[in-house]
């Protein structure tokens, strides 16, 4: 859960795709994020570090008539005022795919180092002091994880105790489950659809590793 952030500026121009070819400036420093995501008078959206609270990210696949023709890299950042900044760029027919994959990783690594590693460490410090912490759909307590799941009629909560918990990590999501009844007592968290999944994954993995020591 450590951070490698340095006091330097990440500054890049992003072209969203073949239709929106405007080069939009993205600046990430240890104090703020600034992205040229508008077309009107106020071009830039700025989030200060103290207001940044959640993010999610991944790839949306772009379908053609009979097959997939490209991918859209998307990164969403949300602040404490519930404003969402969307950073996105598309690769069609494999063009610039390697370049955009590298760009996405660089942005995500910078966001982690400057903002979300410190958030992760702060939440874990609260957990160590016996406080319950909530990350997205999950609430971590001294006894285990409570996960809110939307049912057909109402939202239900699953509880998985730490002593019976295991995790599995995949490219687009991670899952927690009970070793006693893994088929029924489990939950999955998507990096694209669930806020702060990497924060949750890092803390849960760290807690389980500490319990094994």
MOZI-V585959 format. One record per backbone hydrogen bond with DSSP energy under -0.5 kcal/mol. NH is the residue of the N-H (numbers start at 1). CO is the residue of the C=O. E is the energy in kcal/mol with one decimal. If there is no record, write none. Layout:
BEGIN
{{NH & CO & E} {NH & CO & E}}
END
This chain:
BEGIN
{{8 & 6 & -2.3} {10 & 28 & -3.2} {11 & 9 & -0.7} {12 & 26 & -2.5} {14 & 24 & -3.4} {16 & 14 & -0.6} {16 & 22 & -0.6} {17 & 20 & -1.9} {21 & 19 & -1.1} {24 & 14 & -3.0} {24 & 22 & -0.8} {26 & 12 & -3.3} {27 & 34 & -3.1} {28 & 10 & -2.9} {29 & 32 & -2.6} {33 & 47 & -2.5} {34 & 27 & -2.8} {35 & 45 & -2.5} {36 & 25 & -2.3} {37 & 35 & -1.9} {38 & 43 & -1.9} {43 & 41 & -1.2} {45 & 35 & -2.7} {47 & 33 & -2.6} {49 & 31 & -2.8} {51 & 48 & -1.5} {52 & 48 & -0.9} {52 & 49 & -1.0} {53 & 78 & -2.3} {54 & 78 & -1.8} {56 & 76 & -2.0} {57 & 191 & -2.8} {58 & 74 & -2.1} {60 & 72 & -2.7} {61 & 59 & -0.5} {62 & 70 & -2.7} {63 & 61 & -0.6} {64 & 67 & -3.2} {69 & 62 & -2.8} {70 & 62 & -1.4} {71 & 91 & -2.5} {72 & 60 & -2.9} {73 & 71 & -0.5} {73 & 89 & -2.7} {74 & 58 & -2.5} {74 & 72 & -0.5} {75 & 87 & -2.2} {76 & 56 & -3.0} {77 & 85 & -2.4} {78 & 54 & -2.7} {79 & 83 & -2.2} {80 & 51 & -1.9} {82 & 79 & -2.0} {85 & 77 & -3.1} {86 & 84 & -0.5} {87 & 75 & -3.0} {87 & 85 & -0.6} {88 & 86 & -0.5} {89 & 73 & -1.6} {90 & 16 & -2.7} {91 & 71 & -3.0} {93 & 69 & -4.0} {95 & 92 & -2.0} {97 & 94 & -1.4} {100 & 96 & -3.0} {101 & 97 & -2.3} {102 & 98 & -2.2} {103 & 99 & -2.3} {104 & 100 & -2.8} {105 & 101 & -2.1} {106 & 102 & -2.3} {107 & 103 & -2.4} {108 & 104 & -2.6} {109 & 105 & -2.7} {110 & 106 & -2.0} {111 & 107 & -2.6} {112 & 108 & -2.4} {113 & 109 & -2.5} {114 & 110 & -2.7} {115 & 111 & -2.3} {116 & 111 & -1.9} {117 & 112 & -3.1} {119 & 115 & -1.6} {120 & 116 & -2.1} {121 & 117 & -2.6} {122 & 118 & -2.3} {123 & 119 & -2.4} {124 & 120 & -2.4} {125 & 121 & -2.2} {126 & 122 & -1.8} {127 & 123 & -2.3} {128 & 124 & -2.4} {129 & 125 & -0.9} {130 & 127 & -1.9} {131 & 126 & -2.0} {133 & 140 & -2.0} {135 & 138 & -3.1} {138 & 135 & -2.2} {139 & 146 & -2.7} {140 & 133 & -3.2} {141 & 139 & -0.5} {141 & 144 & -2.9} {145 & 160 & -2.4} {146 & 139 & -2.7} {147 & 145 & -0.5} {147 & 158 & -2.7} {148 & 137 & -2.4} {149 & 156 & -3.8} {151 & 149 & -0.6} {151 & 154 & -1.8} {156 & 149 & -3.1} {158 & 147 & -2.6} {160 & 145 & -2.5} {162 & 143 & -1.6} {164 & 161 & -1.0} {165 & 162 & -1.4} {166 & 177 & -2.0} {168 & 175 & -2.3} {170 & 173 & -2.2} {174 & 189 & -1.9} {175 & 168 & -2.6} {176 & 187 & -2.6} {177 & 166 & -2.2} {178 & 185 & -2.5} {179 & 164 & -3.3} {184 & 181 & -0.9} {185 & 181 & -2.8} {186 & 184 & -0.9} {187 & 176 & -2.4} {189 & 174 & -2.8} {191 & 172 & -2.2} {192 & 172 & -0.5} {194 & 190 & -1.9} {196 & 55 & -2.8} {197 & 194 & -0.9} {200 & 196 & -2.4} {201 & 197 & -3.0} {202 & 198 & -2.4} {203 & 199 & -2.0} {204 & 200 & -2.7} {205 & 201 & -2.6} {206 & 202 & -2.0} {207 & 203 & -2.6} {208 & 204 & -2.5} {209 & 205 & -2.2} {210 & 206 & -2.3} {211 & 207 & -2.0} {212 & 208 & -1.1} {213 & 209 & -0.8} {213 & 210 & -0.7}}
END
